[in-house]
């Protein structure tokens, strides 16, 4: 069996899909994307395809090493996301070749299902209490919300109070036995992150996510002194080498690598194993499409320390299209009592509706992250 073609599709709301074909008629799907940089990743995939045409798709580890090491310059969001989508597609092919779900080829499952959480509140969170209650009534047992709008290095007590009030409103609506994740989204600088972490502690959060940008991870040492709340980070870290120092220093409780950004199934399985050695949990980042989610679930099945899974159904980014629309059988992602079963079909466990993909690819998208500014005109972290 040999790889014959790699084809990419820019599809709404903000995704990039990849189809890898072989001369035996088996094809695999991947989702190589950096949100807001779809065309750049598409170009990277096209460049990397030169290493793959005519090669055996089953030699996944060797392909991963070639794609990672052969360009001299390595790592970063663009190259690692391109590798991630290719890796997902190759695993999909391998699973279909052996007529087995990917998790069987990774050593077999250690769980049958995994808890999921739902997003609420949007980029500028508002009215979150009522929405959280609706998610609970829909069967979810956990939600995640953005904590803040833009914050200056040192900002007002009023903005801090607004964050606390929103979280308090959610806790009041959903009760104590319900998970609340609060995402600082890297919008918060060190002084305010320490302040907010302490102020939010009484609400018994499931975690605080990305309290500071990953470039400032050394600050986590100070933040952990302010709160007993679990600290999560990692969506903007792209390889096991990025996570190595973070895990060794011991200032994180949950890591959140992204299966479409951090080298795919091959690399994220290794990152999860590294984290297990440090007694750190995994909650794979996935505000993306169905291929990314299916990839996460395959690794979740094999990772003992995976404890909850992000998913994007109904997220505020999914305007005009959502994850279920690209599937032949959307029931594969049915959520029951806050959990989703691990897909058991061969490969990724999903069947992509290729006709719909090709139709939506004609529309494309040009999604970009918003540019926010502070009152004084300086650029704010989104």
C-alpha positions as a Markdown table, in Angstrom:
| # | Residue | x | y | z |
|---|---|---|---|---|
| 1 | Unk | 0.0 | 0.0 | 0.0 |
| 2 | Unk | 1.3 | 3.4 | -0.9 |
| 3 | Unk | 0.1 | 7.0 | -0.3 |
| 4 | Unk | -1.1 | 8.6 | -3.6 |
| 5 | Unk | -2.6 | 11.9 | -2.7 |
| 6 | Unk | -3.2 | 14.5 | 0.1 |
| 7 | Unk | -6.1 | 16.9 | -0.4 |
| 8 | Unk | -7.1 | 19.7 | 2.0 |
| 9 | Unk | -10.5 | 21.4 | 2.5 |
| 10 | Unk | -11.0 | 24.8 | 4.1 |
| 11 | Unk | -14.5 | 24.4 | 5.6 |
| 12 | Unk | -16.7 | 26.6 | 7.8 |
| 13 | Unk | -16.9 | 27.6 | 10.5 |
| 14 | Unk | -13.1 | 27.8 | 10.9 |
| 15 | Unk | -11.6 | 24.4 | 10.2 |
| 16 | Unk | -9.2 | 22.7 | 7.8 |
| 17 | Unk | -9.8 | 19.0 | 6.9 |
| 18 | Unk | -7.3 | 16.7 | 5.2 |
| 19 | Unk | -7.9 | 13.5 | 3.2 |
| 20 | Unk | -5.0 | 11.1 | 2.6 |
| 21 | Unk | -5.6 | 8.6 | -0.2 |
| 22 | Unk | -3.8 | 5.3 | -1.0 |
| 23 | Unk | -3.5 | 3.0 | -4.0 |
| 24 | Unk | -5.6 | 0.3 | -2.2 |
| 25 | Unk | -8.7 | 2.6 | -1.9 |
| 26 | Unk | -8.3 | 3.2 | 1.8 |
| 27 | Unk | -8.4 | 6.8 | 2.8 |
| 28 | Unk | -7.9 | 8.6 | 6.1 |
| 29 | Unk | -9.0 | 12.0 | 7.5 |
| 30 | Unk | -7.2 | 14.5 | 9.6 |
| 31 | Unk | -7.8 | 18.0 | 10.9 |
| 32 | Unk | -4.6 | 20.1 | 10.6 |
| 33 | Unk | -5.6 | 23.6 | 11.7 |
| 34 | Unk | -4.4 | 26.7 | 13.5 |
| 35 | Unk | -7.5 | 28.8 | 14.2 |
| 36 | Unk | -7.1 | 32.0 | 12.1 |
| 37 | Unk | -4.2 | 30.6 | 10.0 |
| 38 | Unk | -6.0 | 27.9 | 7.9 |
| 39 | Unk | -4.3 | 28.9 | 4.6 |
| 40 | Unk | -0.8 | 28.9 | 6.3 |
| 41 | Unk | -1.3 | 25.4 | 7.6 |
| 42 | Unk | -2.7 | 24.3 | 4.3 |
| 43 | Unk | 0.5 | 25.4 | 2.6 |
| 44 | Unk | 2.6 | 23.6 | 5.2 |
| 45 | Unk | 0.6 | 20.3 | 4.6 |
| 46 | Unk | 1.2 | 20.7 | 0.9 |
| 47 | Unk | 5.0 | 21.1 | 1.4 |
| 48 | Unk | 5.2 | 18.2 | 3.8 |
| 49 | Unk | 3.2 | 16.0 | 1.3 |
| 50 | Unk | 6.4 | 15.7 | -0.8 |
| 51 | Unk | 7.9 | 13.4 | 1.9 |
| 52 | Unk | 4.8 | 11.1 | 1.8 |
| 53 | Unk | 3.7 | 10.4 | -1.7 |
| 54 | Unk | 4.7 | 6.9 | -2.7 |
| 55 | Unk | 5.4 | 5.8 | 0.9 |
| 56 | Unk | 3.8 | 3.1 | 3.0 |
| 57 | Unk | 1.1 | 4.8 | 5.2 |
| 58 | Unk | 1.5 | 2.2 | 8.0 |
| 59 | Unk | 5.0 | 3.4 | 9.0 |
| 60 | Unk | 3.5 | 6.2 | 11.1 |
| 61 | Unk | 6.3 | 6.6 | 13.6 |
| 62 | Unk | 8.9 | 6.9 | 10.9 |
| 63 | Unk | 6.8 | 9.4 | 8.9 |
| 64 | Unk | 6.3 | 11.5 | 12.1 |
| 65 | Unk | 10.1 | 11.5 | 12.7 |
| 66 | Unk | 10.8 | 12.5 | 9.1 |
| 67 | Unk | 8.3 | 15.3 | 9.1 |
| 68 | Unk | 9.5 | 16.6 | 12.5 |
| 69 | Unk | 13.2 | 16.3 | 12.1 |
| 70 | Unk | 14.0 | 16.6 | 8.4 |
| 71 | Unk | 13.3 | 20.4 | 8.0 |
| 72 | Unk | 16.0 | 21.4 | 10.5 |
| 73 | Unk | 13.6 | 24.0 | 11.9 |
| 74 | Unk | 11.0 | 22.3 | 14.0 |
| 75 | Unk | 8.1 | 22.8 | 16.4 |
| 76 | Unk | 5.7 | 25.7 | 16.7 |
| 77 | Unk | 2.0 | 25.9 | 15.9 |
| 78 | Unk | 2.1 | 25.8 | 12.1 |
| 79 | Unk | 4.5 | 22.9 | 11.5 |
| 80 | Unk | 3.1 | 20.8 | 14.4 |
| 81 | Unk | -0.5 | 21.4 | 13.4 |
| 82 | Unk | 0.4 | 20.3 | 9.8 |
| 83 | Unk | 2.1 | 17.1 | 11.2 |
| 84 | Unk | -0.9 | 16.6 | 13.5 |
| 85 | Unk | -3.5 | 16.4 | 10.8 |
| 86 | Unk | -1.3 | 14.1 | 8.7 |
| 87 | Unk | -0.7 | 11.9 | 11.6 |
| 88 | Unk | -4.5 | 11.6 | 12.4 |
| 89 | Unk | -5.2 | 10.7 | 8.8 |
| 90 | Unk | -2.4 | 8.0 | 8.8 |
| 91 | Unk | -3.8 | 6.5 | 12.0 |
| 92 | Unk | -7.3 | 6.5 | 10.4 |
| 93 | Unk | -5.9 | 4.6 | 7.4 |
| 94 | Unk | -4.1 | 2.1 | 9.7 |
| 95 | Unk | -7.2 | 1.4 | 11.7 |
| 96 | Unk | -9.3 | 0.8 | 8.6 |
| 97 | Unk | -6.5 | -1.4 | 7.2 |
| 98 | Unk | -6.6 | -3.6 | 10.3 |
| 99 | Unk | -10.4 | -3.1 | 10.8 |
| 100 | Unk | -9.9 | -1.9 | 14.3 |
| 101 | Unk | -10.4 | 1.4 | 16.2 |
| 102 | Unk | -7.1 | 3.3 | 16.7 |
| 103 | Unk | -7.2 | 2.7 | 20.4 |
| 104 | Unk | -6.8 | -1.1 | 19.8 |
| 105 | Unk | -3.6 | -0.4 | 17.9 |
| 106 | Unk | -2.3 | 1.8 | 20.8 |
| 107 | Unk | -2.6 | -1.0 | 23.4 |
| 108 | Unk | -6.3 | -1.2 | 23.9 |
| 109 | Unk | -8.8 | 0.8 | 25.9 |
| 110 | Unk | -8.7 | 1.4 | 29.6 |
| 111 | Unk | -12.1 | 3.2 | 29.6 |
| 112 | Unk | -15.4 | 2.9 | 27.8 |
| 113 | Unk | -16.4 | 6.5 | 27.9 |
| 114 | Unk | -15.2 | 9.9 | 29.1 |
| 115 | Unk | -16.8 | 12.9 | 30.7 |
| 116 | Unk | -17.3 | 15.9 | 28.5 |
| 117 | Unk | -17.9 | 19.6 | 29.2 |
| 118 | Unk | -19.8 | 22.3 | 27.4 |
| 119 | Unk | -18.7 | 25.9 | 26.6 |
| 120 | Unk | -20.9 | 28.8 | 27.8 |
| 121 | Unk | -20.7 | 32.6 | 27.7 |
| 122 | Unk | -18.8 | 33.5 | 24.5 |
| 123 | Unk | -15.7 | 35.6 | 24.2 |
| 124 | Unk | -17.2 | 38.3 | 26.4 |
| 125 | Unk | -19.0 | 36.3 | 29.0 |
| 126 | Unk | -22.5 | 37.4 | 30.0 |
| 127 | Unk | -25.7 | 35.9 | 31.3 |
| 128 | Unk | -23.7 | 32.7 | 32.2 |
| 129 | Unk | -25.8 | 31.6 | 35.1 |
| 130 | Unk | -28.9 | 30.9 | 33.1 |
| 131 | Unk | -27.0 | 29.2 | 30.3 |
| 132 | Unk | -25.1 | 27.0 | 32.8 |
| 133 | Unk | -28.4 | 25.9 | 34.2 |
| 134 | Unk | -29.6 | 24.9 | 30.7 |
| 135 | Unk | -26.5 | 22.9 | 30.1 |
| 136 | Unk | -27.1 | 21.0 | 33.4 |
| 137 | Unk | -30.7 | 20.4 | 32.4 |
| 138 | Unk | -29.4 | 19.0 | 29.0 |
| 139 | Unk | -27.4 | 16.4 | 31.0 |
| 140 | Unk | -23.9 | 17.9 | 31.2 |
| 141 | Unk | -22.1 | 17.7 | 34.5 |
| 142 | Unk | -19.5 | 20.4 | 33.7 |
| 143 | Unk | -19.1 | 23.6 | 31.8 |
| 144 | Unk | -16.2 | 26.0 | 30.9 |
| 145 | Unk | -16.4 | 29.7 | 30.5 |
| 146 | Unk | -14.1 | 32.6 | 29.7 |
| 147 | Unk | -13.3 | 34.5 | 32.9 |
| 148 | Unk | -12.8 | 38.0 | 31.6 |
| 149 | Unk | -12.9 | 40.5 | 28.9 |
| 150 | Unk | -9.5 | 42.2 | 28.2 |
| 151 | Unk | -7.4 | 43.1 | 31.3 |
| 152 | Unk | -4.5 | 45.5 | 31.6 |
| 153 | Unk | -1.4 | 44.4 | 33.5 |
| 154 | Unk | -3.0 | 46.1 | 36.5 |
| 155 | Unk | -6.7 | 46.6 | 36.2 |
| 156 | Unk | -9.6 | 47.8 | 38.2 |
| 157 | Unk | -11.3 | 46.2 | 41.2 |
| 158 | Unk | -14.6 | 46.6 | 39.2 |
| 159 | Unk | -13.4 | 44.1 | 36.6 |
| 160 | Unk | -12.3 | 41.6 | 39.2 |
| 161 | Unk | -15.7 | 41.9 | 40.9 |
| 162 | Unk | -17.4 | 41.3 | 37.6 |
| 163 | Unk | -15.5 | 38.0 | 37.1 |
| 164 | Unk | -16.3 | 36.9 | 40.7 |
| 165 | Unk | -20.0 | 37.8 | 40.2 |
| 166 | Unk | -20.2 | 35.8 | 37.0 |
| 167 | Unk | -18.6 | 32.7 | 38.6 |
| 168 | Unk | -20.8 | 33.1 | 41.7 |
| 169 | Unk | -23.9 | 33.2 | 39.5 |
| 170 | Unk | -23.0 | 30.0 | 37.7 |
| 171 | Unk | -22.2 | 28.2 | 41.0 |
| 172 | Unk | -25.6 | 29.3 | 42.4 |
| 173 | Unk | -27.5 | 28.0 | 39.4 |
| 174 | Unk | -25.8 | 24.6 | 39.1 |
| 175 | Unk | -25.1 | 23.7 | 42.7 |
| 176 | Unk | -21.9 | 22.4 | 44.3 |
| 177 | Unk | -21.7 | 19.0 | 42.6 |
| 178 | Unk | -21.1 | 20.4 | 39.1 |
| 179 | Unk | -17.8 | 21.2 | 37.4 |
| 180 | Unk | -16.9 | 24.8 | 36.5 |
| 181 | Unk | -13.8 | 25.4 | 34.5 |
| 182 | Unk | -12.7 | 29.1 | 34.2 |
| 183 | Unk | -10.5 | 30.0 | 31.2 |
| 184 | Unk | -8.2 | 33.0 | 31.7 |
| 185 | Unk | -7.4 | 32.5 | 28.0 |
| 186 | Unk | -3.9 | 34.1 | 28.4 |
| 187 | Unk | -5.7 | 37.4 | 28.6 |
| 188 | Unk | -4.6 | 38.0 | 32.2 |
| 189 | Unk | -1.1 | 39.2 | 33.2 |
| 190 | Unk | 0.8 | 38.0 | 36.3 |
| 191 | Unk | -0.4 | 40.6 | 38.8 |
| 192 | Unk | -4.1 | 40.1 | 38.0 |
| 193 | Unk | -3.8 | 36.4 | 37.6 |
| 194 | Unk | -2.6 | 36.0 | 41.2 |
| 195 | Unk | -5.4 | 38.3 | 42.4 |
| 196 | Unk | -8.1 | 36.5 | 40.5 |
| 197 | Unk | -7.0 | 33.0 | 41.4 |
| 198 | Unk | -7.3 | 33.9 | 45.1 |
| 199 | Unk | -10.7 | 35.6 | 44.7 |
| 200 | Unk | -12.2 | 32.7 | 42.8 |
| 201 | Unk | -11.0 | 30.0 | 45.2 |
| 202 | Unk | -14.3 | 29.9 | 47.3 |
| 203 | Unk | -16.2 | 28.7 | 44.3 |
| 204 | Unk | -14.4 | 25.3 | 44.2 |
| 205 | Unk | -13.6 | 25.4 | 40.5 |
| 206 | Unk | -12.8 | 22.3 | 38.4 |
| 207 | Unk | -9.7 | 24.2 | 37.2 |
| 208 | Unk | -8.3 | 27.6 | 36.1 |
| 209 | Unk | -7.1 | 27.3 | 32.5 |
| 210 | Unk | -4.2 | 29.2 | 31.1 |
| 211 | Unk | -3.9 | 31.7 | 33.9 |
| 212 | Unk | -1.0 | 33.2 | 32.1 |
| 213 | Unk | 0.4 | 32.8 | 28.6 |
| 214 | Unk | 2.6 | 29.7 | 28.2 |
| 215 | Unk | 5.6 | 32.0 | 27.6 |
| 216 | Unk | 5.1 | 33.0 | 31.2 |
| 217 | Unk | 4.7 | 29.6 | 32.7 |
| 218 | Unk | 7.3 | 30.4 | 35.4 |
| 219 | Unk | 4.6 | 32.5 | 37.0 |
| 220 | Unk | 2.6 | 29.4 | 37.8 |
| 221 | Unk | 4.9 | 28.9 | 40.8 |
| 222 | Unk | 3.5 | 32.1 | 42.3 |
| 223 | Unk | -0.1 | 31.4 | 41.3 |
| 224 | Unk | -0.2 | 28.0 | 43.0 |
| 225 | Unk | 0.7 | 29.7 | 46.2 |
| 226 | Unk | -2.4 | 31.8 | 46.0 |
| 227 | Unk | -5.0 | 29.0 | 45.5 |
| 228 | Unk | -5.7 | 25.3 | 45.9 |
| 229 | Unk | -7.7 | 25.3 | 42.6 |
| 230 | Unk | -6.2 | 23.0 | 40.0 |
| 231 | Unk | -4.1 | 24.8 | 37.4 |
| 232 | Unk | -4.5 | 23.7 | 33.7 |
| 233 | Unk | -2.5 | 24.8 | 30.7 |
| 234 | Unk | -1.1 | 23.5 | 27.4 |
| 235 | Unk | -3.3 | 24.3 | 24.4 |
| 236 | Unk | -0.5 | 26.6 | 23.0 |
| 237 | Unk | 2.3 | 24.1 | 23.7 |
| 238 | Unk | 3.2 | 21.9 | 20.7 |
| 239 | Unk | 5.4 | 18.9 | 21.6 |
| 240 | Unk | 6.7 | 16.8 | 24.5 |
| 241 | Unk | 9.7 | 19.0 | 24.6 |
| 242 | Unk | 7.5 | 22.0 | 25.3 |
| 243 | Unk | 5.8 | 20.1 | 28.2 |
| 244 | Unk | 9.0 | 18.7 | 29.6 |
| 245 | Unk | 10.0 | 21.7 | 31.8 |
| 246 | Unk | 6.4 | 22.4 | 32.8 |
| 247 | Unk | 5.9 | 18.9 | 34.1 |
| 248 | Unk | 9.3 | 18.7 | 35.8 |
| 249 | Unk | 8.8 | 21.9 | 37.8 |
| 250 | Unk | 5.5 | 20.6 | 39.2 |
| 251 | Unk | 3.3 | 23.7 | 38.9 |
| 252 | Unk | 0.5 | 22.3 | 36.8 |
| 253 | Unk | -2.3 | 19.9 | 37.7 |
| 254 | Unk | -3.9 | 19.3 | 34.3 |
| 255 | Unk | -2.3 | 19.6 | 30.9 |
| 256 | Unk | -4.3 | 20.4 | 27.7 |
| 257 | Unk | -2.4 | 19.5 | 24.6 |
| 258 | Unk | -4.4 | 19.8 | 21.4 |
| 259 | Unk | -4.6 | 16.7 | 19.0 |
| 260 | Unk | -4.7 | 19.1 | 16.0 |
| 261 | Unk | -1.8 | 21.3 | 17.2 |
| 262 | Unk | 0.6 | 19.1 | 19.2 |
| 263 | Unk | 1.7 | 16.6 | 16.7 |
| 264 | Unk | -1.4 | 14.5 | 16.5 |
| 265 | Unk | -2.2 | 11.1 | 18.0 |
| 266 | Unk | 1.4 | 9.9 | 18.0 |
| 267 | Unk | 2.8 | 12.8 | 20.0 |
| 268 | Unk | -0.2 | 13.4 | 22.3 |
| 269 | Unk | -0.1 | 9.8 | 23.4 |
| 270 | Unk | 3.5 | 10.3 | 24.4 |
| 271 | Unk | 2.7 | 13.6 | 26.2 |
| 272 | Unk | -0.1 | 12.0 | 28.1 |
| 273 | Unk | 2.3 | 9.2 | 29.2 |
| 274 | Unk | 4.8 | 11.8 | 30.4 |
| 275 | Unk | 2.2 | 13.6 | 32.4 |
| 276 | Unk | 1.1 | 10.3 | 34.1 |
| 277 | Unk | 4.6 | 9.8 | 35.3 |
| 278 | Unk | 4.3 | 13.2 | 37.1 |
| 279 | Unk | 0.8 | 12.4 | 38.5 |
| 280 | Unk | -0.7 | 15.1 | 36.3 |
| 281 | Unk | -4.2 | 14.8 | 34.6 |
| 282 | Unk | -4.9 | 15.3 | 30.9 |
| 283 | Unk | -7.9 | 17.2 | 29.4 |
| 284 | Unk | -7.2 | 17.4 | 25.7 |
| 285 | Unk | -8.0 | 20.8 | 24.2 |
| 286 | Unk | -10.6 | 20.6 | 21.4 |
| 287 | Unk | -12.8 | 23.5 | 20.4 |
| 288 | Unk | -12.6 | 22.2 | 16.8 |
| 289 | Unk | -14.3 | 19.9 | 14.4 |
| 290 | Unk | -15.3 | 16.2 | 14.4 |
| 291 | Unk | -12.0 | 14.8 | 13.2 |
| 292 | Unk | -10.1 | 16.5 | 16.0 |
| 293 | Unk | -12.7 | 15.3 | 18.6 |
| 294 | Unk | -12.6 | 11.7 | 17.3 |
| 295 | Unk | -8.8 | 11.8 | 17.5 |
| 296 | Unk | -9.0 | 13.0 | 21.1 |
| 297 | Unk | -11.4 | 10.2 | 22.0 |
| 298 | Unk | -9.1 | 7.5 | 20.6 |
| 299 | Unk | -6.2 | 8.7 | 22.8 |
| 300 | Unk | -8.6 | 9.3 | 25.8 |
| 301 | Unk | -9.5 | 5.6 | 25.6 |
| 302 | Unk | -5.8 | 4.6 | 26.2 |
| 303 | Unk | -4.7 | 7.3 | 28.7 |
| 304 | Unk | -5.4 | 6.5 | 32.3 |
| 305 | Unk | -4.9 | 10.1 | 33.3 |
| 306 | Unk | -7.4 | 11.6 | 30.8 |
| 307 | Unk | -10.3 | 12.8 | 33.0 |
| 308 | Unk | -12.5 | 15.1 | 30.9 |
| 309 | Unk | -12.8 | 16.0 | 27.2 |
| 310 | Unk | -13.5 | 19.4 | 25.7 |
| 311 | Unk | -15.9 | 19.4 | 22.7 |
| 312 | Unk | -17.3 | 22.2 | 20.5 |
| 313 | Unk | -21.0 | 21.3 | 20.0 |
| 314 | Unk | -22.8 | 24.7 | 20.2 |
| 315 | Unk | -19.7 | 26.7 | 20.9 |
| 316 | Unk | -19.9 | 30.4 | 20.1 |
| 317 | Unk | -17.3 | 30.0 | 17.3 |
| 318 | Unk | -19.5 | 27.5 | 15.3 |
| 319 | Unk | -21.5 | 30.0 | 13.4 |
| 320 | Unk | -23.3 | 28.5 | 10.4 |
| 321 | Unk | -21.8 | 25.0 | 10.8 |
| 322 | Unk | -21.3 | 22.6 | 13.6 |
| 323 | Unk | -19.4 | 19.3 | 14.1 |
| 324 | Unk | -22.3 | 16.9 | 13.6 |
| 325 | Unk | -23.1 | 18.3 | 10.1 |
| 326 | Unk | -19.9 | 16.7 | 8.6 |
| 327 | Unk | -20.7 | 13.2 | 9.8 |
| 328 | Unk | -22.7 | 10.5 | 8.1 |
| 329 | Unk | -23.8 | 9.2 | 11.5 |
| 330 | Unk | -23.8 | 12.0 | 14.1 |
| 331 | Unk | -25.0 | 9.6 | 16.8 |
| 332 | Unk | -21.4 | 8.6 | 17.3 |
| 333 | Unk | -21.1 | 11.8 | 19.5 |
| 334 | Unk | -24.3 | 11.3 | 21.5 |
| 335 | Unk | -23.7 | 12.6 | 25.0 |
| 336 | Unk | -25.4 | 10.7 | 27.8 |
| 337 | Unk | -25.4 | 12.0 | 31.4 |
| 338 | Unk | -22.4 | 14.1 | 30.7 |
| 339 | Unk | -20.3 | 11.4 | 29.1 |
| 340 | Unk | -19.6 | 10.2 | 25.5 |
| 341 | Unk | -18.7 | 6.7 | 24.5 |
| 342 | Unk | -15.4 | 6.0 | 22.8 |
| 343 | Unk | -16.2 | 5.3 | 19.1 |
| 344 | Unk | -15.7 | 1.6 | 18.3 |
| 345 | Unk | -15.7 | 1.6 | 14.5 |
| 346 | Unk | -12.4 | 1.1 | 12.6 |
| 347 | Unk | -9.9 | 4.0 | 12.4 |
| 348 | Unk | -11.1 | 7.2 | 14.0 |
| 349 | Unk | -14.5 | 5.6 | 14.5 |
| 350 | Unk | -16.3 | 8.2 | 12.4 |
| 351 | Unk | -17.4 | 8.4 | 8.8 |
| 352 | Unk | -16.9 | 11.9 | 7.2 |
| 353 | Unk | -19.6 | 13.0 | 4.8 |
| 354 | Unk | -17.3 | 13.8 | 1.9 |
| 355 | Unk | -20.0 | 15.2 | -0.3 |
| 356 | Unk | -20.9 | 17.8 | 2.4 |
| 357 | Unk | -17.2 | 18.5 | 3.0 |
| 358 | Unk | -16.7 | 19.3 | -0.7 |
| 359 | Unk | -19.8 | 21.4 | -0.8 |
| 360 | Unk | -18.8 | 23.5 | 2.2 |
| 361 | Unk | -15.2 | 23.8 | 0.9 |
| 362 | Unk | -16.6 | 25.9 | -2.0 |
| 363 | Unk | -17.7 | 28.4 | 0.6 |
| 364 | Unk | -14.3 | 28.2 | 2.5 |
| 365 | Unk | -13.9 | 30.7 | 5.4 |
| 366 | Unk | -11.5 | 33.4 | 6.4 |
| 367 | Unk | -11.9 | 33.2 | 10.2 |
| 368 | Unk | -9.5 | 35.4 | 12.2 |
| 369 | Unk | -9.1 | 36.0 | 15.9 |
| 370 | Unk | -10.6 | 39.4 | 16.8 |
| 371 | Unk | -8.2 | 42.2 | 17.5 |
| 372 | Unk | -9.0 | 43.8 | 20.9 |
| 373 | Unk | -7.6 | 47.1 | 22.2 |
| 374 | Unk | -7.6 | 48.6 | 25.7 |
| 375 | Unk | -9.1 | 52.0 | 26.3 |
| 376 | Unk | -5.6 | 53.6 | 25.8 |
| 377 | Unk | -5.3 | 52.1 | 22.3 |
| 378 | Unk | -2.8 | 49.4 | 23.1 |
| 379 | Unk | -3.4 | 45.9 | 21.8 |
| 380 | Unk | -5.1 | 43.6 | 24.3 |
| 381 | Unk | -4.7 | 39.8 | 24.6 |
| 382 | Unk | -7.7 | 38.0 | 23.1 |
